[in-house]
Amino acid sequence: MKKSLTCIVCPNGCRLEIDTLSQQVSGNKCPRGITFAIDELTNPKRSITTTVHTTLLEYPVISVRTDGEIAKDKIRDLLALLKDIAITEYLPINTIIIHNVFGTNINVITTSNMQKGENCV
Amino acid sequence: MMKNYDVIVIGAGPAGLAAAISAEKNGASVLLIEREAKLGGILKQCIHDGFGLTRFNEKLSGPEYAYREISKIENTKVDITTLTFVTKIERRGSGFILTLVTRKGIEKLYGSRIILATGCRERTPRQIFIGGTNPAGLMTAGSAQYYINVLGKMPTKKCVILGSGDIGLIMARRITLEGGKVLGVYEVKSTPSGLTRNIVQCLDDFDIPLHLSHTVTKVFGNDRLEAVEIAKVDDKMHPIESTKHIVDCDALIISVGLIPENEIAEQLEVALNSKTKGPFVDQKLMTLVDNVYSCGNSLHVSDLADYVSESGEIAGAFAANKEGNKRILREIEIDSHLMYIVPSHFDFNSSARQVIAYFRSIENYEKATVYVRLDQQVIFKKYYQHLKPPEMERITFEIPPATTYGNIKVSIEVKP
């Protein structure tokens, strides 16, 4: 059976077709499309971007992301985990705030450079 | 004495940052003006990833992309003034006198060349004529994004999104991740406005329904939004009376398009293209007014920040190395399959012969070839499996140096 997918790796958004038995992929412009289609069929993954709260006046929240993709069914758990965190110091950009999320080797990192005295807006 | 600069860049989002860095690298004295406290423009609140795939070969979030550009500018001699508004701009000789309002007061300064990098604005609820009241909870997708991602406040518990533009789709996911409920995304057109990958990863992943050929016809609620009226539309986009129904919600978030911001350009009588709502420009991104350049989303709304930065670099480099020749401009002709092309003009009296062009098709085409012809001779062609209006395409072609004048025509041809 063939399954149609849209690749979400880059804005090209290639329209892929994967054979569910042989895992043969077509329609991809680059090799990342093959990996994406097979993952999507067997273990769909997403990178997560969100915010966490801080105790610092200048930053009500700070933006964070996973530094790779985690299994789609772990998204809710990760968000719940991040809800309970508050950042208490000024961290440089890309500081790891959670190591090795759920044993996946993926970390959660900050994506803004926090500086004391800076206005958030 | 008035301070003066070779190049003044207005706006410090990705386009303005790239323009200022590139102008300085090419030897100009540069001032970069920003009205907000921080550099980076709208990227500061775009915490989702997907930025920088072509520029940095990495998948970055908006703030990270901005940080890379800001780090670059810190190693240059570019003067930067933040919390600064340009209130007036006047011609003086071949240059310009700018009136600025800063924290210190009012200041005037002189710039030989101006680069407009003022970005774009969202179309507001008022611009799309929804009936009913104007309560709290009626907001643009960009405002919702600012509340959630910068202020850390949730502006809705249960909302409807009107318009399937990319920011609307991204906010549908963002609100869901933050525990809000998105009842549906409603799009008046029969095809989505946003990129397919965003439909997949923002709506399908979270089972958020997309209703094509639907619109919001009325808003209810006095202090706070309480409900909206939704209707299916016919092929002329008129609401069908019998399909009207009420959906209870506390917010209506609209994502119905972006319009280049060109108030300053209008003060300088820069001619605007009705298709892009940005200035007509030549291959150096100079507008039809000498010494005024335009780049980024104030030139035309781009899909990718990477393209915005590229156009800033082009404008900055040419503004720094201004040629003395009088321009010989001719409009680049397009056929009826193209919505627009940028640049819209070519200056035949310039040593710059390469054209980096961006275009959108007017509708969906399969197996189409884009041709560029100079006086009927094909000088460039490229085959596309799919062309879609929401997806901007980039091509580069060269006009031979010996050609002192001619007709450049771009067309899309589909094999029957």
Interface residues (C-beta under 8 A of the other chain):
Chain A: L5 T6 C7 I8 C10 P11 G13 R15 R46 S47 I48 T49 T50 T51 H53 P60 V61 S63 R65 K72 I75 L79 I93 N94 T111 S112 N113 E118 N119 C120 V121
Chain B: E36 A37 K38 K44 I47 H48 D49 G50 L53 K59 L60 S61 P63 E64 Y67 I148 N149 V150 L151 G152 K153 R174 L177 E178 L195 T196 R197 I199 V200 Q201 D205 D303 L304 H386 E391
